[in-house]
Amino acid sequence: MIDRLPDVAARLAPVFRAAGFTVEGVAEALGAEAGAALDRGEPEPARRSLPDAGSFRTLVRLFLLAESVSDAEATAAFDPVALDELLDAELLRRSGDGVAAGLDLRPHADDHGSWWVISDLDAGDGKDVDHVLGAGAASMSLARATVRRPVGTLLDLGAGCGVQTLHCSGHAAALTATDVSERANVLARATFAISGVEAEVLTGPWWKPVDGRRFDQVVCNPPFVPGPPAVEHVYRDSGLGGDGASALLVSTLPAFLTSGGVGQLLASWLITGADLEAAEEPGTGWATRPRAWVEEAIRAAGPDGLDAWVVQRDVADPALHVGTWLRDAGVDPASAAGRARSAEWLDFFAAHDVVGIGFGFVTLRRTSPGVAGTVVFEDLRQAIGDPLGPEIEAWLDRVAWLRGHDLLDEPLVAPPTTALERGYTGSDEGWRRIGGTLVRLDGPQWRHDLDELGESLLAGCRGHLPLSDLLGLLAVGHDREVGELTAAALPVVRDLVLHGLLVPRDATA
């Protein structure tokens, strides 16, 4: 029975390490080309790179190449764990005259730890309702966006097989993982057991398992996929309909954070034609629904304030959204069943005036009583080479610094990662300047357009004079009223600080 899996898994780590069945061991044995082919779903190059015999070969064939092996090969590879125990715990299953993998088990690692993840096999002909995903793309995107500063208590809400908990085990002293699915929790316990990670595992929907508790950090990869109000797959569907799961979690999360605690989750939101038409500024209509959730979250924080950063990373039209998630569930959109499901989803979106589905990250930080928070909604669909986690950490620091300092009193510096691009167009008189853009060369590579006055102000930000003095000199030099210039400059400078294009002088010391 699968309930016995955690006890069996706890004895496998030394077996796998001795065989070299780790991220590093697999990469070294297969080589870059065969490893890349395996990641693309092309197993034959990897098979040709394996040694002729031995435990490593057997484990890779079982768990990475989805092949059957003989009883004798499996017995030798897992020794001293008995083959009957592995079959009884459903890690292996009978296949012809031998055995094959009954579950997905693969090495997993980041810069701070090396583990193994146990989840359900990715069936190509559709997934069961209680299918438990492994380390998928969404899960890894959240892991790369998570703040990694040391905390006392951390909650992984909707943990699935426990991937986020693994990644957080290096910076959190006490870990709690919850999920509505008992099967997911069994696999999470097995993942933690084989990986040597201690975590409290609780079963129940939403916040119920931790009702009345608060945590220093909350991470959540929820069933955020907007669609009709049904649960076809627990990992994907909340049953609330539309973007109900994201709305529920964002609006209630602050109640489970300690003072100064940070919550981070993946979220999706419906973008309607009415939202786009009603937007006061072009390009801001996408934030209508998440803005309402954050307003609810601020109320949930009670007397404390709330910092909120909502980042939109992608937008899909309804047809693309439906096709993507049908394929993810193993359903061919061109099949009869796929066409019927597509029609149901598209009818739902049409009835609700949905023209797009946004996807991104929500970061919330509970502040102290009486401290007003900072709320920002940003469209960040450009490619980012660096992990987003360090940028979110830095954003939270910048928000805190701005809250405690008067910008006018501060000497600011444009760091080496800030560059100025200038644009020109040809004319009868030669090149005519048409504008300038301030660009950050690292991280999200933020871009801000500047006029000539803005360029002159930034040229003076060398950490020698406070901003008020620079604005005074600029006003005299350009015959402008200093109060008017200051009022126009402060919001721009604040945004540049938030995006790391200007930094406090002390930050460069």
N, C-alpha and C positions, 0 to 999 in steps of 0.2 A: 504493500500500500504506500501511496505517495507520502502519507503522514510520517513515514519512517525515514524519508529522504534527508532531513536535517541531520539526524544522528549518523547516517552513513556518510553524508558529505563532510562532516567534521573530521573524518579520518582520511580524506582524499588529498589534502594539501601536500603532505610530505611525499605522497606517491607521485603527484604531478610535478613537484619541484625536482625530485630525483630523476624523473624522465625528461626534464627540460620543457615540459608543456606549460610554458609561460609566454607572455607577449614577447619578451626578449628572445626566448628560446625558439619560438616559431619564426620570428623575423629572421634570426640568424640562420636557421636551417633551410628555410625556403628561399631566401634571397629577395631582393627588391622586386624583380620582375614577376616571379611566381606569386609573391605576396600580393602584388597589385592585381594580378589576374584573379586570384581568389576573392579579393574584395569586390571585383566586378561580377562575381558569380561564375567564374570559369575555373573549375577545379583541376583540370588535367595538368596544367603546368605545375601546380603545387604537388600533385601526386608524383610526377616525374622527379621532383626535387627531394623526395623523402629518402631516408636511408633504407637499405634493403630489408632490414629487420629491426626488432626492438620495440620497447614500450612506447617511445615517442611516435614511431610510425603508426602503431595501433591506435593511439589516442587521437592523432590527427585524422586518420581515416574515419574513425567513429564520429568525432564531434565537429570536424571542420569540412570533411569531404562527403559526409552522409553515406558512408559505405558500411557494409556488413563485414564482420571479422569472425574467425572461428572461435569456439569456446576456449580452446587452448591459448590463442593469442590474447583474448580478453582476460583470462585468468592470470596470465603472466604479467600483463600490463597493469592490473589493479592490485596485485598482491601487495599487502596481506588482506585486503578487503575481498571477501568471497564473492564469486559471481552470482550466487543465489541471492545474496543481500542486495546487489545492484539491480537484479531483476525484480525483486520484491519491492524495492523502493521506486521502481519505474524509471530509474536513470537509464537502464538498458531494457530492451525488449527482444523477444525472439524474432528472428528473421531467417527463414529457410533453415539451413543446417547450423546457422551461427546466431550472432546477436548484432543488433544495431542500436543506435542511440534512441532512447525513448524521450529524451528531453534535449533541449539545446544547452550545451555547456561549452563555454569558450573563455580563454584568458582575456583579461581586461586590465587596463592600467592607465595612470596619468603620471604627472611629474612627481607625485607625492605618495603613490602606493601602487601595489600590484595585487590583483585579485582574480577571481573567477566569477562569472555570472551564469546563473542557471535560470532558464526560462522555457517556454513552450517552443516546440519546433515550428518553423514557419511553413505551415501547410500551403501548398500552392493552389489548392482547390477550394479555398475559403477557410476562415477561422471560426472556431467555436465561440459561443457567447462569452465564455469565461477565459478566452485565450489570454495568456500573459506574455507580453512583449519582453524582448531583451533590450540591449543598449541600442535603440534606434536613433534616427537622425534628430527627432525632437528632443529625446532624452539627452543626447550629447550636446545639443545647442544650449539647453538649460545648464548643463554641467559647466560649459565654457563661459556662461554668463553669471555664474554664482560667485558671490562675494566670499572670499576664503580667509577672512580674518578670524582669529581665535574667538570662540564663544563657549559659554557653559552648556547651554541646552539647545538642541536643534530638532525640529520636527520635519520629517519628510512625509507630506500629506499626499495620499494616493501613490504610495511608493512602488506599487507593482512588484517586480522581482528585486527591488532594492538598489538600483543603479545610483540614484542620487545620494542615498545614504552612504554607499561606498566612497563616493567622491568627497563627501563631507566628513568622513571619519578621521581625516588628517587635521581638521581644525576645530572640531566640536568635541567637548569632553563627554557629553551624554547625548545619545542618539535615540530618537523615537520614530518608528516607521508605522504608518497606518494605511489600510486599504479596505475597501468594502468587500473585496473578494478574498474568501478564505484560501482559495487555491493560490492566489498571488502571495498571500502571507506565508504559506508553506514554502513556496519557492524562494521568497525573501529570506526566510530563516535558513534555508539550505545555502543560499548565496552568502549569507553572513557567516555561517558555520565553516564553510570551506575556505573563506577569505580571512578568517580570524578576526572578525569585526563583532563587537558586542553592541547590540541594539535591542531596545524594547519594541516589540511588534504587537500591534493592536488591530482588531478587526471592527469595522463599522463604517457607516456612511459619513462623508463630509467631516465635520468637526466633532461629531458625537463621541468618538473614543477619547478625546482629550478635552471634553467640556469642562470649563472652569480653570484650565491650566494656561500658563503663558510660557513662551519660549523666546530665547535670545535671537533665534533665526528660524524662519520657516521657508522651506523650498517646496514647490509643488508643480508637478507635471500632470495636470488633471485631464479628464476626458473632455477636452475643450472644443472638439470638432462641432461646429454649428450644423444642425440638420433638424429633421422632423423629431417630435417628442417620442422617441422610441429608443430602446436599448438593444441593438443588434450585437454590439461588442462592448464589453465593460470598459476596456482600455480606452475606447474612443467616444462612446456615447454616454451622456449623463441622464437621458430621459426627460430633461427639463425643456427641451425644444429650443431652437435658435441658439443664442449665445448665453443661455441661462446659467451654465456651469461657471463661465468666467464672471458673469455678473454676481453670482452668489459668493464666489470666493474672494474677489477683489473687495466687495462691499463689507464683508465680515472679517477679513483677515486681521485688521488692527486689534481686535478684541483679544487675540491670542498672542500678541507680542508684548514683551517686557518693555519698559522705558528704554528707548534707544535701540530696540530690537528691529531687525530687518526681515521683511518678507519678500520673496521673489517667486514669480510663477510665469509659466507660459499662458497666453490667453489668446482668444480669437473674438472678434466682434463683427457684427453685421453692419454693413454700410448701406444705407438706403438712399434712394433718389431724393427723398424729402430732406434727409440730413445734408446732402450736398447742396441742395437749393437754398436751404436756410442758413448755411454757414456765412458768418459775417466776413470772413476772409477766405479767398480761394485756397484750396488745399487743406483746409482745417476740418471739413465736414466729417472726415473719417473718425474724428475723436469724439463725436457727439455721445455715443453710448458709453465708452470708457470714462468720459468726463463725468457722466451721471453716476457711474459706479464709484469713482473716487470721491465724489461729494458724499455718497453714503458711507464710504470708508472713513472720511473725516468725522462724521457723526459717530461712527463706531469707536473712534479713538477717545471719545468723551472729552474730558478737560485737556487732554494732551493734544499737541499738534501732530501733523502728519506731513512728512515729505513724500512726494510721489513723482516717479519718473515713468511715463508710459512711452515705450518706444515701438513704433510700427516698423517691422522688418520686411513685410511682404503683403501684397494684396493680390487676391485671386478672383477672377470673375466666377459666377456661380457654376458655369459648365466645367471649368477647369477644376474647381474645388470638388465637385461631385465625382468627376472621373478619377482624380487623385486618390480620394478616400475609398472609392470602390476597389481600385487596384490594390490599395494597401490592405484591404480585407480579403484579397484573393478572388475578387469577383471581376470577370471580364465585362466591361461596359457594353460590349457588342453582343453579349449573350442575351437570351430572352429575360433571364433573371436580372441581368445588369441593366437592360433597357427599362424594365419595370421599376427598378429601384431608382434609376436616374430620373424617370418621370415623376416619381413621388417627391424626390428631393427638390427638383426644379420647380414643381408646382408649389411646394412650400415656400421657396424663396420668392417666387413671383407673387404669391399672395401677400407677402410681407414687404414688397417693394425693394427687395434686396438686389443691389447692383454690384456689390463686391463684398468679399470677406477678408478682413484684415487679420494679421497675425503678428504677434510680437511678445515683448517682455514687459511685465509690470513689476516695479520695485517700490516698496513702501517701507518707510522708517517711522516708527513712533517716536515723537520727541517728548520733551518734558512738559509738565503742566504750564499753560500760559505761553508756550513758545509757538508762534505761528509757523506753519510749515511752508515749504516751497513745492508747488505743483507745476509740472512741465509735461507737455505732450509733444513728441517729436517724431517726424517721419524720417526713418533711417534705413532707406532701402538700398543705399549704395553698398557695394562689396566691402567687407571688412576682413583684412587678413589676420588681425590680432584677435585673441579671445576678448569678449565683451566684459568679462568679470572685472579685470583691473580698471576698465573705464568706468564701470558702475561704482566701484570703490572710490575712485577719484572724484566722481560726480558728487557722491555723498559728502566727501571731505570738502569740496568746494562750496556746497550748499551750507555746511556748518561754518565754514570760514566767512562767507558772506553775511551770515546771520550775526556773527560776532564782531564785524568790522564795518566802519564807515568807509566806503570806497573813496570818498573825497580826501580822506586823511592818509591814504595808502600809496606808497610808491610801487608801481607795477612794472613788470618786465615782460617783454615779448620773448619767449624762450627760443632756443635754436630750432625747435620743431615747428615754429611759426614762420610762414613765408608769405610774401606779397606777390601776387600775379597782377600784371597790368595788361589791359587790352587796348589795341589801337586799330583804327580803320584807315584805309587810304583815302586821300582827298587831293584836290588840285594844289593845295598848299603843302602836301606831304602827309606824314602820319598824324592822325588826330586821335587823341586819347579819348576812349569811350568808357573807361571805368577801371576799377581795381577790385581784386578779390583777395581776402586774407584766407590762407589755407593752412590747416594743420597737417603736417607731413606724416604723422603716426596715428595709430588707433582708428577712430571712425573717419578721420580726414575731413573734419568739419570745414565748411566754407562759408564766409561772410562777405557780402559785397560792401565796399567802402567808397565814400566820396572823398574828394581831396582833403576836406577838413579832417575826416576820419584818419586818412593816411598820415596827415601832419601830427595828429594826436598820438597815433601809435608810434611814430618815429621818435617821439619824446619819451616813450615808456622804456626807460633804461634803468629804472630803480633809483634815480637820483632825486627826483622831486615828487611830492604827493600829487595825486590827480587834480586836486583843486588848483595848485599852482600852474600845472600844465594847461588847464582850461583857461585860467586867467591870462596866461601869455598868449594862448591861441586867440582869445577874444580880442586882445589888443592888436595882434598882428593882422587880424582879418576884419577889424572894425565891427565886431559883433557884441551884442549884449551878453555879459558873462552868465547871467541867470538863465537866459534863453538857451545859450549854448550848453550849459550844465544840464538843464532839463532834458535836452535832446540827446546828450552823450551818455548819461548814466545808464539807461536801459541797454544801450548798445554795449557799453563796457561790461555790464553785468553778464550779458549773454556770452561775451568773449571770455570772461573768467569761468563761467559755467562749462564752456567747451574747451578750456585749457589753452586757449590762444593767448591769453594774458594770465600771468601768475603773480602772486605776491613776491616781493623782493626776497624775503626770507626763504622762499621755496627754492631759489636758485643758489643759495649760499653753500 
